[in-house]
Amino acid sequence: MTCRHAGALLLVALTALLSSCSTHGLSLMVDDRLTFDAPEDGQALALPVTIEWRIEHFEVTRTPDPAEERGARGYFAVIVDRSPQPPGEPVTWFARDDETCRRDPSCPDATYLATRGVHTTADMSFTIDVLPRPADENRREMHEVTVVLLDPDGARIGESAWRVRFEIDRGTP
């Protein structure tokens, strides 16, 4: 009788636990609209590095069109070595915890964001001229660039994010 009660209790606990896991609002489909042309994933390169991509079923523009379906037009955020902002958030989200930036109405500007690895562009390429050196000079220097879509108002469209990783070869010091 005790084993039955323990089994029933375990079943109730598992049901409660699993029912609290929700996928509501998540897009579980593969978004293959964006394809990187360069560099190849994992490629070893020297600075500067140009990231190139192409996109289908997306009109690149910074001009809002209220009649257009949300998600079908906008531009790009290029994010270097960090995670992108959540869906629906603008790139200014990266400054949300910066007290200095909160006191300055012009903050964050493009320079502020660029020093934190966040850039926007309507081009389908982006060149990185400078990357910080790793603390451990003997370690491989790997970097990751993430491209996300922004609507014409600057907010991230959906959950899709495309990533490419590459290694920087600075040669011998």
Contacts in CASP RR format, 6 or more apart in sequence:
PFRMAT RR
TARGET T0000
AUTHOR 0000-0000-0000
METHOD contacts of the structure
MODEL  1
MTCRHAGALLLVALTALLSSCSTHGLSLMVDDRLTFDAPEDGQALALPVT
IEWRIEHFEVTRTPDPAEERGARGYFAVIVDRSPQPPGEPVTWFARDDET
CRRDPSCPDATYLATRGVHTTADMSFTIDVLPRPADENRREMHEVTVVLL
DPDGARIGESAWRVRFEIDRGTP
26 159 0 8 1.000
27 158 0 8 1.000
27 159 0 8 1.000
27 160 0 8 1.000
31 160 0 8 1.000
33 55 0 8 1.000
33 56 0 8 1.000
33 57 0 8 1.000
33 58 0 8 1.000
33 160 0 8 1.000
34 53 0 8 1.000
34 54 0 8 1.000
34 55 0 8 1.000
34 58 0 8 1.000
34 147 0 8 1.000
34 160 0 8 1.000
34 162 0 8 1.000
35 53 0 8 1.000
35 54 0 8 1.000
35 55 0 8 1.000
36 51 0 8 1.000
36 52 0 8 1.000
36 53 0 8 1.000
36 162 0 8 1.000
36 164 0 8 1.000
37 52 0 8 1.000
37 53 0 8 1.000
37 54 0 8 1.000
38 50 0 8 1.000
38 51 0 8 1.000
38 52 0 8 1.000
39 45 0 8 1.000
39 49 0 8 1.000
39 51 0 8 1.000
39 164 0 8 1.000
39 166 0 8 1.000
41 164 0 8 1.000
41 165 0 8 1.000
41 166 0 8 1.000
42 142 0 8 1.000
42 164 0 8 1.000
42 165 0 8 1.000
42 166 0 8 1.000
42 167 0 8 1.000
43 166 0 8 1.000
43 167 0 8 1.000
44 166 0 8 1.000
44 167 0 8 1.000
44 168 0 8 1.000
44 169 0 8 1.000
45 166 0 8 1.000
45 167 0 8 1.000
45 168 0 8 1.000
45 169 0 8 1.000
46 168 0 8 1.000
46 169 0 8 1.000
46 170 0 8 1.000
46 171 0 8 1.000
47 128 0 8 1.000
47 129 0 8 1.000
47 130 0 8 1.000
47 131 0 8 1.000
47 168 0 8 1.000
47 170 0 8 1.000
48 127 0 8 1.000
48 128 0 8 1.000
48 129 0 8 1.000
49 127 0 8 1.000
49 128 0 8 1.000
49 131 0 8 1.000
49 143 0 8 1.000
49 166 0 8 1.000
49 168 0 8 1.000
50 125 0 8 1.000
50 126 0 8 1.000
50 127 0 8 1.000
50 128 0 8 1.000
51 78 0 8 1.000
51 125 0 8 1.000
51 126 0 8 1.000
51 127 0 8 1.000
51 128 0 8 1.000
51 145 0 8 1.000
51 147 0 8 1.000
51 164 0 8 1.000
52 124 0 8 1.000
52 125 0 8 1.000
53 124 0 8 1.000
53 125 0 8 1.000
53 147 0 8 1.000
53 162 0 8 1.000
54 124 0 8 1.000
55 124 0 8 1.000
57 72 0 8 1.000
58 71 0 8 1.000
58 72 0 8 1.000
58 73 0 8 1.000
58 74 0 8 1.000
58 149 0 8 1.000
59 68 0 8 1.000
59 72 0 8 1.000
59 73 0 8 1.000
59 74 0 8 1.000
60 73 0 8 1.000
60 74 0 8 1.000
60 75 0 8 1.000
60 76 0 8 1.000
60 122 0 8 1.000
60 124 0 8 1.000
61 73 0 8 1.000
61 74 0 8 1.000
61 75 0 8 1.000
61 122 0 8 1.000
61 152 0 8 1.000
62 74 0 8 1.000
62 75 0 8 1.000
62 122 0 8 1.000
62 152 0 8 1.000
63 152 0 8 1.000
64 151 0 8 1.000
64 152 0 8 1.000
64 153 0 8 1.000
65 73 0 8 1.000
65 152 0 8 1.000
70 151 0 8 1.000
70 157 0 8 1.000
71 149 0 8 1.000
71 151 0 8 1.000
71 157 0 8 1.000
71 158 0 8 1.000
73 151 0 8 1.000
73 152 0 8 1.000
74 122 0 8 1.000
74 149 0 8 1.000
74 150 0 8 1.000
74 151 0 8 1.000
74 152 0 8 1.000
74 154 0 8 1.000
74 157 0 8 1.000
75 120 0 8 1.000
75 121 0 8 1.000
75 122 0 8 1.000
75 149 0 8 1.000
75 150 0 8 1.000
75 152 0 8 1.000
75 154 0 8 1.000
76 120 0 8 1.000
76 121 0 8 1.000
76 122 0 8 1.000
76 123 0 8 1.000
76 124 0 8 1.000
76 126 0 8 1.000
76 147 0 8 1.000
76 148 0 8 1.000
76 149 0 8 1.000
76 150 0 8 1.000
77 84 0 8 1.000
77 85 0 8 1.000
77 91 0 8 1.000
77 118 0 8 1.000
77 119 0 8 1.000
77 120 0 8 1.000
77 147 0 8 1.000
77 148 0 8 1.000
77 149 0 8 1.000
77 150 0 8 1.000
77 156 0 8 1.000
78 118 0 8 1.000
78 119 0 8 1.000
78 120 0 8 1.000
78 121 0 8 1.000
78 126 0 8 1.000
78 145 0 8 1.000
78 146 0 8 1.000
78 147 0 8 1.000
79 117 0 8 1.000
79 118 0 8 1.000
79 119 0 8 1.000
79 145 0 8 1.000
79 146 0 8 1.000
79 147 0 8 1.000
79 148 0 8 1.000
80 117 0 8 1.000
80 118 0 8 1.000
80 119 0 8 1.000
80 128 0 8 1.000
80 131 0 8 1.000
80 143 0 8 1.000
80 144 0 8 1.000
80 145 0 8 1.000
81 117 0 8 1.000
81 131 0 8 1.000
81 143 0 8 1.000
81 144 0 8 1.000
81 145 0 8 1.000
82 116 0 8 1.000
82 117 0 8 1.000
82 118 0 8 1.000
82 146 0 8 1.000
83 146 0 8 1.000
84 146 0 8 1.000
84 148 0 8 1.000
84 156 0 8 1.000
84 161 0 8 1.000
85 91 0 8 1.000
85 93 0 8 1.000
85 94 0 8 1.000
85 148 0 8 1.000
85 156 0 8 1.000
86 93 0 8 1.000
86 156 0 8 1.000
87 156 0 8 1.000
87 157 0 8 1.000
87 158 0 8 1.000
87 159 0 8 1.000
88 155 0 8 1.000
88 156 0 8 1.000
88 157 0 8 1.000
88 158 0 8 1.000
89 155 0 8 1.000
89 156 0 8 1.000
90 150 0 8 1.000
90 153 0 8 1.000
90 154 0 8 1.000
90 155 0 8 1.000
90 156 0 8 1.000
91 108 0 8 1.000
91 113 0 8 1.000
91 118 0 8 1.000
91 120 0 8 1.000
91 150 0 8 1.000
91 154 0 8 1.000
92 108 0 8 1.000
94 108 0 8 1.000
94 113 0 8 1.000
94 116 0 8 1.000
94 118 0 8 1.000
95 101 0 8 1.000
95 102 0 8 1.000
95 107 0 8 1.000
95 108 0 8 1.000
95 112 0 8 1.000
95 113 0 8 1.000
98 107 0 8 1.000
98 108 0 8 1.000
100 107 0 8 1.000
101 107 0 8 1.000
101 108 0 8 1.000
101 112 0 8 1.000
110 119 0 8 1.000
110 120 0 8 1.000
113 119 0 8 1.000
113 120 0 8 1.000
119 126 0 8 1.000
120 150 0 8 1.000
120 154 0 8 1.000
126 145 0 8 1.000
128 145 0 8 1.000
131 141 0 8 1.000
131 143 0 8 1.000
131 168 0 8 1.000
133 141 0 8 1.000
133 170 0 8 1.000
134 141 0 8 1.000
137 173 0 8 1.000
140 167 0 8 1.000
141 167 0 8 1.000
141 168 0 8 1.000
141 169 0 8 1.000
141 170 0 8 1.000
142 165 0 8 1.000
142 166 0 8 1.000
142 167 0 8 1.000
143 165 0 8 1.000
143 166 0 8 1.000
143 167 0 8 1.000
143 168 0 8 1.000
144 163 0 8 1.000
144 164 0 8 1.000
144 165 0 8 1.000
145 163 0 8 1.000
145 164 0 8 1.000
145 165 0 8 1.000
145 166 0 8 1.000
146 161 0 8 1.000
146 162 0 8 1.000
146 163 0 8 1.000
147 161 0 8 1.000
147 162 0 8 1.000
147 163 0 8 1.000
148 156 0 8 1.000
148 157 0 8 1.000
148 160 0 8 1.000
148 161 0 8 1.000
148 162 0 8 1.000
149 156 0 8 1.000
149 157 0 8 1.000
149 158 0 8 1.000
149 160 0 8 1.000
150 156 0 8 1.000
150 157 0 8 1.000
151 157 0 8 1.000
END
